[in-house]
Amino acid sequence: MTAGALGPVVLVACLVLVLLIGWISSRGQESTEAFWVAGRSFGVPLLVAANVGSMLHGGAVLSHVGFAGHVGGVAVTTNLSYALGFTTIFFFFAAKLRRSRGFTLPDFMGDRFDSRLLRAWTALVVASTSILYLVAQIRAMGYVMERLLGLEFWVGQLVGTAIFVAYVALGGLSAVVWTNVVQLALMWIGLLVLAPAAYQAVGGFSSVMARVEAVAPGWTSPAGLQWSTGYLLSWYLLVFIAYSTRLELLTKVFAARDESVARRAIPWTAVVVIAFLAYGGLYLAAAARVLVWDSISSPDEAFPALVAMLLGPIGTSFALTGVACAIMSTTDSLLLMTGSAVAHDLLRRCVHEPRGALKSDAYYLKISRVTVVVVGALSFLLALPDVALILEIVAYALAIVGSSFFFPLLAGLLSPRVSREAAACASIAGGLVAAFCAVFAMREAPWALHVHPVVPGLLVSALLITAVTPFTPPVREEAVRLYFA
């Protein structure tokens, strides 16, 4: 089913607009600082729009509805964990990260712990987990294109990937942020046009909760339809850790005008994100479970099917274009991070500068743009097979990132005593344990399904950073002075 003749017009107009923004932003992108952190020029309103746009990914809109519909309304109670994660960034991370003179999270890890190994490891984790994110977003784009334009699933994935790659490679962070502003407006328009039609079909909140409980007993219960208490608690932990170490959010801290802007943008970001997820993940998930669940083959199809049932061509066009914008607004940030991880963190800071090799900014910009294209193409190929639920893929990536960075970030910013060896052991071992458990969870090994992979990863990381620090020397004073003046 397509949205008729209007669907292509609305979506193509949106895609042309983001490409135009990318082209305009590319003018004057002659330095790496301008490309990766937009000259560190963002104030609070622009930073909030950029943060929200990059965090409300395709999973947050499309798969959040499918995921909550699948496991029950309990999935939305993780909003408290979102709030706690944002609070951690606000109080512990934002100001000191912005104080850093770097561009990226690997910059901070390498500088704070005076370690080339940690810089390279962090860049590797950023690049590899970003590809996992990208696979999820490209699959979400395929569902939207299939519904909106009537394209075959893989063709929709290809078109979406080409658009992502083009405007990020052209304009860098400036293009990402200004397109995020446009995309955020269209996301809200897309969801708001759906609200009256959903209310007419299933009634208000209490009405839809009663109806979903009738068709799926247990959907509104504290445990939901599938989760054990242990897995539910581990999911709460995952969301808290994930939003304390959310790469898109931490990376944009470096683009804030100053430390005050970096901190003040966080609470406003939290309010908008939580409101968005509460509406999309509870009310719309319940409506989808009542109205369309028996007609879809995958939970990820729930939101497009709900839109197609409730709205006419005009409303469907705006609603699904809003989802497409949500997908693009996260994917562009991920592509940019992989480009900077390879060009700046691996090549410049780990290979060239230690050897005294001087390269121009133009050289690193070229490498960054080539990386964006290569990673986009690789992610598209990996997205072609039928894999797990979109939000599950994202969750495994979040587990690896959180297990790798949460305790080194927290301990490293709270105490100058934490050593390079302790941070390296905690980050590498924690990330590898989480990745190992995630692989077996995707294969549905019974032992790996009791708790989320983030739990063993965090336990190993916490144990090592605590055990190794007392027996190793602290980082030299010159490296930590910036963070503990």
Buried (B, 14 or more C-beta within 10 A) or exposed (E): EBBBEBBBEBBEEBBEBBBEBBBBBBEEBEBBBBBBBBBBBBEBEBBBBBBBBBBBBBBBBBBBBBBBBBBBBBBBBBBEBBBBBBBBBBEBBBBBBBBBEBBBBBBBBBBBBBBBBBBBBBBBBBBBBBBBBBBBBBBBBBBBBBBBBBBEBBBBBBBBBBBBBBBBBBBBBBBBBBBBBBBBBBBBBBBEBBEEBBBEBBBEEEEBBBBBBEEBEEBBEEBBBEBEEEBBBBBBBBBBBBBBBBBBBBBBBBBBBEBEBBBBBBEBBBEBBBEBBBBBBBBBBBBBBBBBBEEBEEBBBBBBBBBBBBBEEBBBBBBBBBBBBBBBBBBBBBBBBBBBBBBBBBBBBBEBEEEEEEBEBEBBBEBBBBBBBBBBBBBBEBBBEEBBBBBBBBBBBBBBBBBBBBBBBBBBBEEBBBBBBBBBBBBBBBBBBBBBBBEBBBEEEEEBEEBBBBBBBBBBBBBBBBEBBEEBEBBEEEBBEEBEE
